[in-house]
Structures are given as structure tokens and as C-alpha cells.
Amino acid sequence: MLASYLVAHYPQHEDKNYLTKSRLLAPVPVSCTSHNLKSMSPGGRLHTTKNPHFHSGNPSTFLTHFRLHNTKYVSRKQPGDRTFNLRCARGTESTAQRPGVLHNASAWLSAQPTENSPIATYTMSLTHMPMHAPSKEQLLSPNDSSSTTSLSSRQSWFASFARSSISSFMSTAISTGYLQIEEDGENSEYGDRSAPNVVRVRILNQNFWRRVLFTGDLGFGEAYMLGEIEIDNLQGIMRLWLDNQQSFSELSTRFSRFLSFVSSLANALFGQTKFQARLNAITSYDQSNDLFQAFLSKEMMYSCALWGEGEGGVNGDLISGPFPGDLESAQSRKIHYILKKARVEPGHRILEFGSGWGGLAIEAARVFGCEVDSLTLSREQKSLAEERIKAAGLDDKIRIHLLDYRDIPTSFKHAFDAFVSIEMLEHVGSRHYNEYFSLVNYALKPSNATVVVTSSTFPESRYTGFQAQDFMRKYMWPNSCLPSATALINAAYAGAGGRFTLEGVENHAAHYPRTLRTWDRRLKENLKQEVMTRSYPSLSDPLEYAIFKRKWQYFFAYAGEGFVNGYITCHMLTFIRTNDVSTSM
């Protein structure tokens, strides 16, 4: 369907300070679908204004205006009325599917047409520019406005249906907390106004409603990431969802349930094949090392830290504030704690699944005098890890292998004194847990050997081997599958043929929220657009960069509240060989 295209231009105004007040920029092409015009008469059309200036511009507030034919049939607009849905180019996908497009038309400044003036001029304020402006040829090409009106009307009707359905549902679903939704200057309230958890959401694009109706919490996260909504308390909205989770789980359509079923089945069956595992690693970890260096500790441990008294405990940052080096201290404590649990001694060989950037391997070789063979599927991680190992003068003690754990060589058989894996099991998948521990058993010495694994986990009541796509699995760790502690214990017993004895189980979930808060704080302080643009040229676009930052902000809040509320846990399991003597105190 063809859209009716408009070209923004400088409006004339008697007020000499008009441009200063409006922070008007240079002209930029925009387009408008007519379904937002409400009561447009049959055959009503948008008038195309020609202007020779075409460019994508920069994000800012600016003014534009256009003219409508047959405007006496358009219902009267008031300040803050219905958001306009604007598109960037003829023939492209809808605004709902384009991040960074124009949205949030508001502040109507001109009056309705009169009998003597059938053509009215409207002026509105817009909050964003499009990522890519259409070409001059696209803007000036003919169009079929009647077809657009028909399609747009159906889209508008469905958005209204989605809004009505969700609003009706939330009126009874929110029993804990208070939610206020603002759209077009009107507020809707849900829950208990006196509740301690108060959250306000501002709708900037009506596509938000369709996203939530179709894909639930995934759609909500995408709407935030793409700037279709604003939230005054990101942690609060996560808490609100978790506090009312049982009710919200009922907000699903047959279509969304079908999508969840398909994605969970696909994840379980095909999400962790050898071929897919490499692709998962590319998405999760083959990103710019500059990105991870912006928020991780100097050891570059992308896992839960262990906070002690020296850092004020798990809430020290909330009580006395963060301080330089606190994350480094907590991560160093975690590394040493794990290596001590692994009972390593000078000269021991350690096998590690999941190298990260070499933090644990370097410490094991430098402080404990061990040799380490570490496996990763990330070329970026391997490259930087080897640089750091060489700089530490330990390249004779540490070997980083670009290798799937299922492909370990026969030379590894019974060659290692200890096995360590820090938060890599999330990428293994329920179908492969037994195989994973079978290979660990294959690589470890028949006696006097120790296994230490850590993983983000689900409580047993929430665990299933079939996990549907959510925000994490789509944007952060594709095809990941969180195990439960019990699932791992059973797999270790079955995979090793009873040759492992469970030595210890610890839940470190209380330490993860502060870790995530610290990452979030450091990313905001250290991430630089010009640095990221070197690896991702598209991030030179301010809108793309804003979307990129909101993705990480949402991730930190999403995961943090999950750990705070027990929705997610984090376990460390220790196994020893059967008949080995325990050294635990």
C-alpha cells in the first residue's frame, strides 16, 4: 500500500521568536498515514507539499505542518491528542516495525477550517526524526491514498481493540502496586494508588498496544527499547510485573500462546546444536570488546560477583554508595573462592568451558600455579584473552581453544585435576546436560578430581526444558536455557555414570542485583558513542545509539528484579569423585 507523503518545511509565523521557541531544525521529509485522521470522509486525501530539502537530520524537537483537503470532516484536535503514525519511505514496512521513526505528534497549534477556509494548516511538535529519510523521488511519486486509508483504518481499529482489551484486563490484574498510563494527555490508573511501588508509563506510539497483545512481556521490552514508551521507574515496572505475574500470565492470545509453543520447541530441539551454538556465541559475545570493557571489572568477568564486607555487602552501593574498585574486589573474591573450591594446587591442570576474556585462567596460573585449557566459541573473546595472557607472561601456561565442548580431543581423556565453568551452562540446553557431564567425566582424572560449575538457574517450580523466547533469549543470549539446580545434579549423576558425588550447593542470587546495578552504572558512565561507532557504524545515528543503550538498560533492570524477587536464582555446584575424601570444613 502507498502512503501519502509530506515534506516538512519552515512554517511562517508572525512571532519573531517562533523558531527559537520551537528549536526548529532544517526541513526533513516525513510521511503520515491517514488512519490517524479519525473521521476523514470517503475520498479525503492528504495534500503533498513539495520542498527541495531532503536529509535525515538529527534527533531533536522540531516543528512541521501540512495541509488536509476535506478537513471539515476531521474531528477537532486538542493539545496532546492522538499520536500520529509516521513512516520514513514509500513501500517500507510500517512504523511499528521500524525503530527510531517519527512518533508522538502533539501540541496542535492551529484552528479547525471554516466554511471560508476549507484548507487548514496544522502545526505539531514531534519528538524524533526518522533513521533514514526517503529519497526525493520517493516523496514526489504518485500514491494511492484510498488504499492507504483502508489499510490504515484496519491498523487503527486493531490498535484500539488491543488498547481496550489490555486496559480492561489490567483493571483487575494489578492487585499489587500502582500503574499510571498516559496517552495523548489522558491518564489511566490501575492498582492501589497508595502502594509503595508507583510506576508511570507514557505511550508515544500506539503500536505499543499491538506488541503487548501479541507478544506480552517481550513486546513490552521491545516497545521500551524502540522508544515507543517512556517509563519513569524501570525497576519498578519489572517489580510490578513480577508481583502480579500470575494475573499477567493470563494476558495472552491464541496467537501468542502458539508463538510461545513454537519458540520453546525450536529452542529445545535446535537451539544448541553445534552450528547454532556458534551463531549464539556470535550474537552474545562476538560484540565489540569495547562494549564489555565499558562496564565489566578489570578482570572482565561477565558473571555474578561475590560481595563481602569490604564492599559493604550485597546492598553496600545502596547504603553507602559505590566506590572505585568495588567490582574488581568482588570479582577477585569470586575467582579465588571458586578455585579454592576446586581444590587446585601448583602444577594441577584445569579444564574450563567458557573462557570469557581469560580472567579465571590468568588468576589460576598466576596465583595458584596451574595450567589451564579453556574453551570458547567467541573469536572476540579468544583474541582479547590471548592478548591479556601474553601481557601477563602466562602464554606458556594457558591455552585458549576456539572449540565446541562436544569436540574435545582424545588427548584430554583423564588429563585434568579440576573442571571449572562459570555461567556457561545457560548455553548448553536441557537436551545436552547429560552429554556435558559425560564429557567432564571423560576429561577428569579417575580420582582426586573436582568439578565446580556456576549458572543462572530457575527455581525448580519454574523450570522446564522447553523455554519460550523472551527479551533475554531474543536480544541478549539467543537460544539460552536456564537449568535448575536439581536438573544439573541429576544430569551430573546420569552423565558421569554415578562417578560424581555432590559436594556442595550454594545459591548466590543475592549477589547478582548489585552486580547488575554496578554494570548499569558503569555502562552509563563509560560508554562512548564514538568508540562504539568504530565497531558498529550504524550507531553513529543517534536514534540507533539510543535504542542500543535502552536495550542494555532494560536487560540490567529485567535481570536485576528477577534475582531480587526469586524469579531467577544463581547456583554454584561442587562435585568430587566418588570415594574421594571431602576437604570441606
Disulfide bonds with the S-S distance in Angstrom:
none
